[in-house]
Each structure stands twice: as C-alpha cells, then as structure tokens.
Amino acid sequence: MSSTLLTGLAELITNDPGMGDGGPLGLVSDGALVLEEEVVCWVGEAGAAPAADARVAFDGRVALPGFVDSHSHLVFAGDRSCEFAARMSGQTYSAGGIAATVAATRAASDAQLRAGAGRLAAEMLRQGTTTVEIKSGYGLTVADELRSLRVAADLTAETTWLGAHVVPPEYAGRRSAYLDLLLGPMVTACAPHARWVDVFCDRGAFDADETRAVLAAGMARGLVPRLHANQLEQGPGVQIAVEVDAASVDHCTYLSQADVAALAGSNTVATLLPGAEFSTRSPYLDARRLLAAGVTVAVATDCNPGSSYTSSMPFCVALAVRDMQLTPAEALWAATAGGAKALRRSDIGVLKVGSHANVAVLDAPSYVHLAYRPGVPLVHAVWQRGRQVV
C-alpha cells in the first residue's frame, strides 16, 4: 500500500478533541497527517511524522476534513432565475415554485439530469465538499423519482427519497390519491435505491398526519427518516422529527422554545441552511439558541434551483458566522463534523486514524479565513478517500 504525508500545515483541523489544543476542532499547530490508501493512518505534529512513500508540503496552509454537505437537491432541470429576481424585487417565497422545476425535470432526458447533477457535484468537490447527500423530489411520479435516485446514486451513497416534496399539479384537489401513490407504488419502487426518507412538512407542502404516514412507510422499508421543517412558519415538523428519531431536521427557520427543548433532548441534528435565507430574504435563525440548549447543529447548502442555488459550503459557513451568530470555529465544525452527525456517520467530517482520507487544504494561514474572506476561492487542494481530486 502507498502512503502520502501531508505536512507544512500552519493549522490542521481534526475535529478530534483529543488532539492538539483539546478544543472541539482538535486544532494541531504545525500539523501533518499520513494518508494510506483510502484512510488516515497517522495524525500529529509535523516534527513527529513518520516516513511515507510520498510527501506534499503546504508552506503554512490549513488542512481540514472535507466538508460534509448533508442537504442538497442536485437532480433537476430548468432555471428559476426569474423567480429569484422577483423575490429580490419584493415577492415572498412559497413552496409553489417547485412545480416549475418538476415540469422541467420530467421533460429532461436521463443524460441531461446526469450532466446537470454531475456539474454541481464537481463544483462542490472543487470547493472542498467530499461527501454530499442528494435528494429526489423533482419528479413526483414513480418513474421520475426512481430515475432521479438512480442519477443521485451515481454520485453518492447518501441518497434520499423525497417524493413528499409537494403535491404535483396533476393531483390538485386529489391529495389523498397522491398520498396513496406515495405510500404504495412510489415507496415500493424507490426504497431500494435510497438510504433516507424525507418529507417537506410545512405550509403549502404536507401536514402532520401526512408527514407521519410517509415517514412510517419509508421506515417500514428500512429507510432512515430526515425532515424539511419550519422553513416557512412555525409548525409540527420539529416535534415529528424528534418523535420518529430522525437523523436531522432541516431549515429550522422558525422555532419555538418547545422545539428547541425537544431537539436538545434528542439524537436529531438541527441542520441550518443559510443559503436559503440568503436567497429568499427570510429571517436568519439565531443559532446561539440551539447551541445554548445543547442541540447538535449542522450547516449545509440546500443546493437547489429555487431557494438556494449555491454549491459552496465555504459561502454557507460565512453566512452562518455573519448572520446566524456562529463563531468561525462553530460554523466549521457544523459544516464538517456536524454534517457527518446529520448523516449518522463517524468515518467522515473528522481526521483521525481510521477515518476516510477526505481532506481540504485552504490557501490561507487560518480556518477563520473561510468567514473572513467570503466569496474567495480558498480551496487549494482536495483529497477524497485518499485520492487527490483537486
């Protein structure tokens, strides 16, 4: 087996509190790590590094675990820039715009869907994202949801069935018929191609009873629940997520104290999507409420054509710091280790012996530059499962 020593690092972020400064980021000054095949086999100070087959010196740059983007919608067709422009002119966001993407996605060929999703996944990789979750949800027929999941599975193991995104136009006035489709033919066809089941539980999408029914159908077929909730208004979604032991409840824009308390006593991660607030001019959640209560927080892009068309985790880190009141250290942890927890993974989002060798190197002397220099392409190099890809 061949090994590679990465050294000359001003800061090495490990997310292992047993390393370096002993804080949550496990920051090692003048750090180094050795990658062997697909995993990390040594971490520590550069002066103590063992020999390796190859050596790469970074002259005072920063290395950190590859970003873990635990919420994205990469499989779609069409463009909604006119909708964005209208919002920037004063219109409010609603779930109804999803129908435009559904129509374009249904009309697209498999090759077009693969090309579009692949382009966005490549953008993510260039910006340091080495693990991404990808949802269906823009097909909303059995055949289109199934092909969306097959496209997603070519890009990631973290695939999510989101047939319960909205009720499609052809079922207007026939919600129960669409629910029957979800609970029968669609979940039966899609479950073998997904790890997760998700529902958009919010105004204009699905109510509490419908949400519970879809989650139960997915769980009965071995899928693990996650949830879109409380993006447009305060509602039952967070409580349902905790009730079913969902891995993550995402958006969380409007939270009651009862919601915060429920999350604090659960295993459910609150995944924040600041790109959606940016793109819809919605209020930003004060994440300090969650951290003060002991809630585990993740940050993800929500990359989608309607409400958050960004593939950049560094941009979302900067937004979380500036507008959600996270410190740079908290936001970085949320975008790496927090995302891993939202996917119930312990082998990513951290750099320690045995973890996946997923590493992003920044052309900066400190991880703080992720928020200090927003919009600047700081990612210098990326390793994914031990292979340099950027």
C-alpha positions, 0 to 999 in steps of 0.5 A: 500500500502507498502512503502520502504525508501531508505536512507544512500545515500552519493549522490542521483541523481534526475535529478530534478533541483529543488532539492538539489544543483539546478544543472541539476542532482538535486544532494541531499547530504545525500539523501533518497527517499520513494518508494510506490508501483510502484512510488516515493512518497517522495524525500529529505534529509535523516534527513527529511524522513518520516516513511515507512513500510520498510527501506534499508540503503546504508552506503554512496552509490549513488542512481540514476534513472535507466538508460534509454537505448533508442537504442538497437537491442536485437532480433537476432541470430548468432555471428559476432565475426569474423567480429569484429576481422577483423575490429580490424585487419584493415577492415572498417565497412559497413552496409553489415554485417547485412545480416549475422545476418538476415540469422541467425535470420530467421533460429532461432526458436521463443524460441531461439530469446526469450532466446537470447533477454531475456539474454541481457535484464537481463544483462542490468537490472543487470547493472542498465538499467530499461527501454530499447527500442528494435528494429526489423530489423533482419528479413526483411520479414513480418513474421520475423519482426512481430515475432521479435516485438512480442519477443521485446514486451515481454520485453518492451513497447518501441518497434520499427519497423525497417524493413528499416534496409537494403535491404535483399539479396533476393531483390538485384537489386529489391529495389523498390519491397522491398520498396513496401513490406515495405510500404504495407504488412510489415507496415500493419502487424507490426504497431500494435505491435510497438510504433516507426518507424525507418529507417537506412538512410545512405550509403549502407542502404536507401536514402532520398526519401526512408527514407521519404516514410517509415517514412510517412507510419509508421506515417500514422499508428500512429507510432512515427518516430526515425532515424539511421543517419550519422553513416557512412558519412555525409548525409540527415538523420539529416535534415529528422529527424528534418523535420518529428519531430522525437523523436531522431536521432541516431549515429550522427557520422558525422555532419555538422554545418547545422545539428547541427543548425537544431537539436538545433532548434528542439524537436529531441534528438541527441542520441550518441552511443559510443559503436559503435565507440568503436567497429568499430574504427570510429571517436568519435563525439565531443559532446561539439558541440551539447551541445554548440548549445543547442541540447538535447543529449542522450547516449545509447548502440546500443546493437547489434551483429555487431557494438556494442555488449555491454549491459552496459550503465555504459561502454557507459557513460565512453566512452562518458566522455573519448572520446566524451568530456562529463563531468561525470555529462553530460554523466549521465544525457544523459544516464538517463534523456536524454534517457527518452527525446529520448523516449518522456517520463517524468515518467522515467530517473528522481526521483521525486514524481510521477515518476516510482520507477526505481532506481540504487544504485552504490557501490561507494561514487560518480556518477563520479565513473561510468567514473572513474572506467570503466569496474567495476561492480558498480551496487549494487542494482536495483529497477524497478517500485518499485520492487527490481530486483537486 
